[in-house]
Amino acid sequence: MNQAQRRPPRFFGARHRGEGHATRHEPCCDALFLAPTRSAPSGFVICDGAGGSNAIARGAYIGAQASWYALRAVRRDMRRHPAEDLRLSSLKHRFRSAFLQARGQTQVVNHTVLACLWDHQQLLVAQVGDSTLLVKRKGSWEAPLPPAKGEFANQTTFLRPDTKVNAIDIWWAPAHQVDAVIGFSDGLEAAFLAPEPGVPDNLRPNGPLADLVIEQHRQRAGWRGYPAWLAASLADEGIRELSDDDRTLVIACRKPWNNSY
């Protein structure tokens, strides 16, 4: 296997300003960071800012960049130390401290974090709050880190200096086990997650929709107008009926080696 074949899939993503923010003439407060094209590793970060001001939007964007730095710091620690010597709590501490270091003196605003890194060894994910990641392994979709909710349905958890370490979730899997990834902010939760029959508090992946999205991705990823089409799809009437919140979607999947992005 040559180096090109070892390269993880590239992530594509788009944001849409929610109708609620648009009506109030507020900016989109979902921030999206995508690792530069052809970079190693591949990855993304979604930070959903709480509020509708320009300061919240800027703070979420800075948080997304800092979260990417923090996830790469966790990845370095995992490579330097044998797995049996690493505690999950130490990785969570590392993520929080590296995040705060990367932000420096910049004021921390309330935002969630969903950070994902995909290299040739592993898929590594950090989550704080209610943005969610779906992973397809062995033909089945799973949500390895369910959305973190607060005491009430409209509450969630934010990454701040005083955020408790146990509120940070970290998960990883061998890269070769992963076929596809879909990440999204909570504005798309009602589309991609469905209540489990008989246990409405348990959410499970909407597999048919996830498969449809991935199939469209496979067909369109090489098309020059794909990013614009992806952004426009987030304004679909059916999605609008589910939520008027900001909506962010990120996708990556393996392809045959003779097809490249």
Buried (B, 14 or more C-beta within 10 A) or exposed (E): EEEEEEBBBBBBBBBBBBBBBBEEEBBBBBBBBBBEEEEBBBBBBBBBBBBBEEEBBBBBBBBBBBBBBBBBBBBEBBEEEEEEEBEEEBBBBBBBEBBBEBBEEEEBBBBBBBBBBBBBBBBBBBBBBBBBBBBBBEEEBBBBBBBBBEEEEEEBBBBBEEBEEEBBBBBBBEBEEBBBBBBBBBBBBBBBBBEEEEEEEEBBBBBEBBBEBBEBBBEBBEEEEBBEEBBEBBEEEEBBEBBBBBBBBBBBBBBEEEEEB
